[in-house]
Amino acid sequence: MSAFRDGDRTVVAIPARFSQAQEREWVAKMVARLEDKERRRRPSDDELVERARDLSVKYLDGRARPTSVRWVSNQERRWGSCTVGDGSIRLSTRLQGMPEWVIDYVLLHELAHLLHAGHGPDFWRLLETYPRTERARGFLEGVSFSGGGAPADDADSGSSAG
């Protein structure tokens, strides 16, 4: 059984042998699961703040403390940015719908900038603690290569301190 979006349609695949009652039950369950999965991939600004705090505690000993975290639609060449002076973090809405671990990587990347503004060795050591750093960077590079994101030749896949 599976459920996915095909443009504006929701497609639910279930066994043909299901009764109408089973069909109604499982279609409702699968649509609810799909909506929950989509919601997790499109967290609200408030949820981003909470995720940032959790990531900071888990990977940065709670040292990075953003004052705000929000989605923005005006970042065409970056996945995220931060302003060290005021502690604000912005994530590109182009990340919405990407896997949670990719969003978490970009968020953690920006949190690390609150501790180290540049991309020197100390900065990258902070990101080594996140087990999916290389995978997330590869994912973002692939999106960039396919024309769906920031330039692939950007040193950090388009995410930098602002």
N, C-alpha and C positions, 0 to 999 in steps of 0.2 A: 504494500500500500504506500502511496506517496501523494503529495500535494505540492503544486508549484504554480507560479504565476506565468502566464503566457500573454504578455501585454496587459490588457485590462481584464482578461479572463483568469479565473482560478480553475486549474485542472486537478481533479482528484481521481487517482487510479485505485480501484478496489476490485477484488475478485468478482467475476460475473455471477458466481453461485450465491452471492449474498441475497437474502430476502430484502424486501423493501424497508422493513424495520431496521435490519442490520445496515443497509445502505445509508439510511437517514442518520443512524447513530455514528457510523464511521466517517461519513462526510463531515458531520459537525465536529467530531474529534480532530480530524485531519486539518480542517480549516482553522480551528482554534490553535493547533500546534503551529501551523504556518504563520498565523498572525502573531503568536508569541515570539517566534523566531525572528520575524521581521521587526517587531517592536524592540527586541534586544539589539538588533543591528542599526536601529535608528533611535538611540537614547535621546531623551530631552536634555536641555542644557543643565537642568538640576541633576539629572542622572549622570551627566558627564562630570560635574563637580564631585559627586560621590565616588565615581570610578577613579577620578584623579587622586582623591584622598586615599582610596584603597591601594592604588598602584604605588603611591608615594610611600605608604607604610610598608607594603610588601617588598618593594625593590629598592627603595632609597632611604630606608630607616625613618620615614616620615619627615625628612628634611626639606623636601620641596613642598611649598604651601602656596598654591595659586590663589589669587584673590577672586578670579572668575574663570570659567571655562564655558565657551559657547560655540555653536555652529555659526559659520559665516559663508555666504555665497559668493563673495568677491575674491576668493583666492583661486586664481587660474593656474598659477605656477608653483604653488606650494600645497602640501598636504596639511600643514599646520604651521602656526607661528606663535611666538610668545613675546611679550614685552617684559624684559627683566625688571625694568624700573618700577612697574606697577603690579607685576605678578599675574598679568592677564594672559590667558591662553585661548587661541582661536583654532578651530578645526574646520577644514574645508567640507562643505556639504557633499562634495564628491566622494567622501569616505562613507557616507550613509549607504547602508546596504552591503558594505564589505564585511567580511568575517570579524567577529569581536576581537580576535587576537591581533588583527591588523590595526583596528582602531586603537586598541590598547597600546600597541607599539608606538603609534604616532603620538598618542597622549603621553606616554612615558618619555618619548624623545623630547617633547616640549617641556615636561617636568624636569628632565635632566638639564635643559637650558637654564632653568631657574637657578641651578647650582653651578653650571659652567656655560658661559655664554657662547663660546666657540665650539669647534668640532675637534678639539685636541684629544690626546690620549686619555686624559682624565675623564673627559665627556664620554668617550666610547667605553671606558671601563665601567661606568655606571650602567650602560645599556647591556653589557655582557651578562648582567644578573637576570635579565629577562630571557627565558629559554627560547622564545620564538623570534628574536631580533633578526637573525639572518633570513629566516623564512618570510617574515613580514616585509623585509627590505626587498627580497626577491619578488614577492607578490606585487608590491608597488612598482617595481621596475617593469614587471610584465604588463601591468595596466598602462604604464607610461609608454612602453614600446608599442602597445596596440593602439595608441592614440587616445586613451581614455583618461589621461591624467597629466601630471607634471612631467617635465622633460626627464628622460632616463639618465641623462648625463649630469644631472644635479647631484652634488656630492652626497646628499642625504635624502634622495628621492623627493626632493621638493620641500622638505620640512626644515625650517630654520628659525632661529631667533629673529624676532622682528624689532 
